[in-house]
């Protein structure tokens, strides 16, 4: 009985990496990422909001955080899924979306533009 090899699919998002993009822009480093990995997601979000509110003495006017939170989370998860996987089909599977649903969400959050160099 002959064995068939699985062909590893390589897609366009093979080269997508949020870490690489932020390092290239000078917004991240290996040391920063090591410190960041020791924090929980909740701590990171709370710290980011606290830092954003400091210049205005704790007031974030005009930002409806509770209402915008689902969009912020979905945007982050889509970028992470594209960074983790090598093809968009794999990203669809990871997110539990159909190809059509993924295409619509990808267009809404403009992730292709984010990863362009």
PASEBA-1860 file (N, C-alpha, C; in nm, 3 decimals):
! residues 117
1> XXXXXXXX> 0.084/-0.117/0.000/0.000/0.000/0.000/0.089/0.125/0.000 ~ 0.069/0.206/-0.096/0.152/0.326/-0.111/0.103/0.436/-0.016 ~ 0.196/0.503/0.039/0.163/0.616/0.127/0.164/0.744/0.046 ~ 0.069/0.826/0.072/0.067/0.956/0.005/0.112/1.062/0.103 ~ 0.190/1.150/0.054/0.238/1.260/0.137/0.136/1.371/0.137 ~ 0.124/1.432/0.249/0.038/1.549/0.257/0.114/1.667/0.201 ~ 0.050/1.738/0.114/0.111/1.857/0.057/0.078/1.974/0.147 ~ 0.181/2.039/0.193/0.162/2.154/0.280/0.126/2.275/0.193
9> XXXXXXXX> 0.010/2.329/0.222/-0.035/2.444/0.144/0.034/2.571/0.194 ~ 0.079/2.648/0.101/0.145/2.774/0.134/0.066/2.885/0.067 ~ 0.014/2.973/0.147/-0.068/3.081/0.094/-0.001/3.215/0.111 ~ -0.074/3.317/0.072/-0.022/3.453/0.076/0.006/3.499/0.219 ~ -0.078/3.456/0.314/-0.057/3.505/0.450/0.052/3.428/0.524 ~ 0.127/3.345/0.453/0.242/3.278/0.513/0.341/3.381/0.568 ~ 0.347/3.494/0.503/0.443/3.596/0.543/0.382/3.705/0.631 ~ 0.255/3.692/0.668/0.191/3.790/0.755/0.240/3.767/0.897
17> XXXXXXXX> 0.281/3.873/0.962/0.323/3.864/1.102/0.305/4.000/1.167 ~ 0.222/4.005/1.268/0.202/4.130/1.342/0.331/4.167/1.413 ~ 0.398/4.068/1.471/0.524/4.092/1.541/0.628/4.154/1.448 ~ 0.645/4.095/1.330/0.743/4.146/1.233/0.708/4.288/1.190 ~ 0.579/4.313/1.166/0.535/4.445/1.122/0.564/4.550/1.229 ~ 0.532/4.520/1.355/0.555/4.616/1.463/0.705/4.637/1.489 ~ 0.784/4.532/1.475/0.929/4.548/1.491/0.987/4.637/1.381 ~ 0.937/4.616/1.259/0.985/4.696/1.146/0.951/4.844/1.165
25> XXXXXXXX> 0.835/4.871/1.226/0.793/5.009/1.252/0.857/5.067/1.378 ~ 0.936/4.987/1.450/1.002/5.033/1.571/0.909/5.040/1.691 ~ 0.796/4.972/1.685/0.698/4.974/1.794/0.711/4.854/1.887 ~ 0.799/4.761/1.854/0.815/4.640/1.934/0.959/4.594/1.927 ~ 0.995/4.510/2.022/1.129/4.450/2.023/1.117/4.312/2.089 ~ 1.223/4.236/2.084/1.222/4.103/2.144/1.201/4.111/2.295 ~ 1.265/4.208/2.359/1.251/4.225/2.504/1.107/4.265/2.541 ~ 1.049/4.357/2.464/0.912/4.400/2.488/0.815/4.284/2.474
33> XXXXXXXX> 0.834/4.202/2.370/0.747/4.088/2.348/0.761/3.984/2.459 ~ 0.880/3.969/2.515/0.899/3.877/2.628/0.823/3.926/2.750 ~ 0.829/4.057/2.776/0.754/4.114/2.889/0.604/4.103/2.864 ~ 0.562/4.130/2.744/0.421/4.126/2.708/0.364/3.985/2.723 ~ 0.443/3.885/2.690/0.395/3.746/2.697/0.369/3.701/2.842 ~ 0.426/3.772/2.938/0.403/3.736/3.078/0.274/3.797/3.134 ~ 0.211/3.888/3.058/0.087/3.951/3.102/-0.035/3.879/3.045 ~ -0.146/3.888/3.117/-0.269/3.832/3.063/-0.329/3.932/2.964
41> XXXXXXXX> -0.418/3.883/2.881/-0.483/3.970/2.783/-0.561/4.081/2.852 ~ -0.626/4.048/2.963/-0.701/4.147/3.039/-0.610/4.258/3.092 ~ -0.491/4.219/3.141/-0.395/4.318/3.191/-0.348/4.410/3.079 ~ -0.324/4.353/2.963/-0.276/4.432/2.848/-0.381/4.534/2.806 ~ -0.506/4.491/2.797/-0.613/4.583/2.758/-0.631/4.693/2.862 ~ -0.632/4.656/2.990/-0.648/4.755/3.097/-0.533/4.856/3.096 ~ -0.411/4.807/3.077/-0.295/4.896/3.074/-0.301/4.990/2.954 ~ -0.338/4.938/2.838/-0.349/5.021/2.718/-0.454/5.131/2.737
49> XXXXXXXX> -0.568/5.097/2.795/-0.671/5.198/2.821/-0.625/5.302/2.923 ~ -0.555/5.256/3.026/-0.503/5.349/3.126/-0.404/5.447/3.064 ~ -0.315/5.395/2.981/-0.217/5.481/2.916/-0.282/5.579/2.818 ~ -0.388/5.535/2.752/-0.459/5.623/2.659/-0.533/5.735/2.733 ~ -0.575/5.707/2.856/-0.651/5.806/2.933/-0.562/5.905/3.009 ~ -0.436/5.874/3.027/-0.347/5.961/3.106/-0.338/6.104/3.054 ~ -0.316/6.127/2.925/-0.301/6.265/2.879/-0.424/6.353/2.906 ~ -0.542/6.293/2.916/-0.663/6.372/2.939/-0.714/6.357/3.082
57> XXXXXXXX> -0.625/6.327/3.174/-0.659/6.311/3.316/-0.770/6.210/3.339 ~ -0.762/6.098/3.273/-0.855/5.989/3.296/-0.986/5.995/3.222 ~ -0.997/6.085/3.127/-1.122/6.098/3.053/-1.100/6.059/2.907 ~ -1.185/5.972/2.860/-1.181/5.932/2.720/-1.313/5.976/2.657 ~ -1.322/6.102/2.621/-1.446/6.156/2.567/-1.466/6.114/2.422 ~ -1.590/6.085/2.388/-1.624/6.053/2.251/-1.594/5.910/2.210 ~ -1.546/5.830/2.305/-1.517/5.690/2.275/-1.614/5.606/2.357 ~ -1.700/5.535/2.288/-1.796/5.448/2.354/-1.735/5.309/2.362
65> XXXXXXXX> -1.653/5.286/2.464/-1.575/5.164/2.475/-1.660/5.039/2.473 ~ -1.766/5.038/2.551/-1.846/4.917/2.562/-1.907/4.879/2.428 ~ -1.946/4.979/2.352/-2.009/4.955/2.223/-1.906/4.913/2.118 ~ -1.786/4.966/2.124/-1.682/4.939/2.024/-1.600/4.814/2.055 ~ -1.610/4.763/2.176/-1.527/4.651/2.219/-1.537/4.528/2.128 ~ -1.656/4.484/2.086/-1.661/4.367/1.996/-1.584/4.386/1.866 ~ -1.589/4.505/1.808/-1.516/4.530/1.683/-1.365/4.528/1.706 ~ -1.321/4.582/1.817/-1.178/4.584/1.850/-1.127/4.441/1.867
73> XXXXXXXX> -1.203/4.360/1.938/-1.163/4.222/1.962/-1.161/4.142/1.832 ~ -1.264/4.158/1.750/-1.269/4.084/1.623/-1.154/4.123/1.531 ~ -1.121/4.252/1.527/-1.009/4.298/1.445/-0.879/4.232/1.490 ~ -0.857/4.229/1.620/-0.735/4.169/1.674/-0.730/4.019/1.646 ~ -0.843/3.951/1.659/-0.845/3.806/1.638/-0.822/3.771/1.491 ~ -0.876/3.851/1.400/-0.853/3.825/1.258/-0.706/3.843/1.223 ~ -0.644/3.949/1.274/-0.501/3.970/1.248/-0.418/3.856/1.305 ~ -0.454/3.810/1.425/-0.381/3.699/1.486/-0.400/3.571/1.406
81> XXXXXXXX> -0.521/3.544/1.360/-0.547/3.423/1.282/-0.466/3.423/1.153 ~ -0.455/3.537/1.089/-0.377/3.545/0.965/-0.227/3.531/0.993 ~ -0.183/3.577/1.109/-0.041/3.564/1.145/-0.006/3.420/1.181 ~ -0.099/3.350/1.246/-0.074/3.215/1.295/-0.077/3.113/1.182 ~ -0.168/3.128/1.088/-0.188/3.028/0.983/-0.109/3.064/0.857 ~ -0.099/2.965/0.766/-0.024/2.990/0.643/-0.114/3.019/0.524 ~ -0.242/2.985/0.534/-0.335/3.014/0.425/-0.463/3.074/0.482 ~ -0.536/3.143/0.396/-0.663/3.200/0.439/-0.764/3.091/0.469
89> XXXXXXXX> -0.755/2.979/0.399/-0.844/2.866/0.428/-0.822/2.815/0.569 ~ -0.696/2.808/0.612/-0.665/2.766/0.748/-0.716/2.869/0.849 ~ -0.706/2.997/0.815/-0.757/3.102/0.903/-0.909/3.089/0.917 ~ -0.977/3.058/0.808/-1.123/3.036/0.812/-1.157/2.924/0.909 ~ -1.083/2.813/0.898/-1.107/2.698/0.986/-1.081/2.734/1.132 ~ -0.974/2.808/1.156/-0.940/2.847/1.292/-1.050/2.934/1.354 ~ -1.105/3.024/1.274/-1.209/3.114/1.322/-1.349/3.054/1.318 ~ -1.363/2.942/1.248/-1.494/2.880/1.235/-1.586/2.955/1.139
97> XXXXXXXX> -1.527/3.011/1.035/-1.602/3.089/0.937/-1.602/3.021/0.802 ~ -1.704/3.049/0.723/-1.705/3.004/0.584/-1.613/3.096/0.504 ~ -1.578/3.054/0.384/-1.492/3.137/0.299/-1.559/3.270/0.268 ~ -1.687/3.266/0.243/-1.761/3.389/0.213/-1.765/3.482/0.335 ~ -1.793/3.425/0.452/-1.796/3.505/0.575/-1.661/3.566/0.605 ~ -1.555/3.488/0.583/-1.421/3.540/0.607/-1.388/3.654/0.512 ~ -1.429/3.638/0.387/-1.403/3.743/0.288/-1.472/3.873/0.326 ~ -1.596/3.863/0.373/-1.670/3.982/0.415/-1.604/4.050/0.535
105> XXXXXXXX> -1.565/3.969/0.632/-1.502/4.024/0.753/-1.365/4.082/0.719 ~ -1.291/4.014/0.634/-1.160/4.062/0.591/-1.172/4.198/0.524 ~ -1.276/4.214/0.444/-1.300/4.342/0.376/-1.340/4.450/0.477 ~ -1.426/4.415/0.573/-1.473/4.510/0.673/-1.357/4.565/0.758 ~ -1.269/4.476/0.803/-1.160/4.518/0.891/-1.031/4.553/0.817 ~ -1.031/4.541/0.685/-0.919/4.580/0.599/-0.787/4.520/0.643 ~ -0.788/4.390/0.671/-0.664/4.325/0.718/-0.559/4.315/0.609 ~ -0.599/4.305/0.482/-0.500/4.299/0.375/-0.418/4.427/0.371
113> XXXXX> -0.483/4.540/0.394/-0.414/4.669/0.395/-0.317/4.676/0.513 ~ -0.358/4.621/0.626/-0.272/4.623/0.746/-0.140/4.551/0.722 ~ -0.145/4.438/0.652/-0.024/4.358/0.633/0.057/4.397/0.509 ~ 0.011/4.492/0.430/0.088/4.533/0.313/0.214/4.603/0.358 ~ 0.320/4.584/0.284/0.448/4.647/0.321/0.479/4.761/0.231
END
